[in-house]
Amino acid sequence: MNDSRSNPADPVFLLAGLRLHVVCSCGRSTKPRIGALTVRHRVSSVTPIRRVIERLRCSRCGDKPTVAEPVH
């Protein structure tokens, strides 16, 4: 992860002000705000960020992302 203060076990509320850099093998990429993403998908604030990343799917092709990491 780019942010040296974050790790996969961090709950999303600690990372809510960051963006999640997400890239898929089909070429789609996005950087949603972690806080907005978790609210939109009704994710508990104590959920580890790794669980959120495990559930991500590309809106274009449906695959899992090749890159998904919190960034400023």
N, C-alpha and C positions, 0 to 999 in steps of 0.2 A: 504494500500500500504506500502511496505517496506521502501520506501524513504520518510522520514518525510517532505521533502520539496515539494513533488508532491501531487497533488490532482486531482480528476477526471476532473476538468474543465481546467487544464493546457493544453495549446496548445502543439502539438507534437514537435515544434521546441525547446521548453524548455527542453524536455526530450530526444532529439535526440542522446545524448551520452550514454544513458542507454539501458539496455536490457529489454525485456518484457518477464517475466516468465509466460509461458502458459502451462496449464495442462488440459487434457481432461479426461472424465470419462472412456474412452476406454484404458487409460494407456499411450497414447502418450503425450510427453512433449517436449518443445523446448524453447529456449531463444534467439530469434532473436533481433538484434539491432533495436531499434525503428526508428532511422534515415533511415536505409536500408529498413525496412519494409514499411515505408511511401513513400519512393521514388519508390520502386518496384511496389506498388499498386496505385501510383499517388494520394496520399492523400495530401491535402493542408497543408502547414506548420502551419496554424492557427487553424486547426481542433483540438477540445479537445480530449485528449487521451481516454476518455470514449466512444466517437463515434467510434474510431478505435477498441476498445475492443468489443463494441456491434456488430460490423461487422465480427469479427473473427469466423472462422469455422475450425474444425479439418480436416486435409488433409486425414486422415485415415477413419473416420466414418461420417464426415459432421456435427457433433453436435457442439453446443456452448461450449466454455471451462468452466471448473469448477473453474479454477484459472487463472487470468490474471492480473499481477501487475508489474509495473516498478521496476527493481532492478539494483544494480551496477554491 
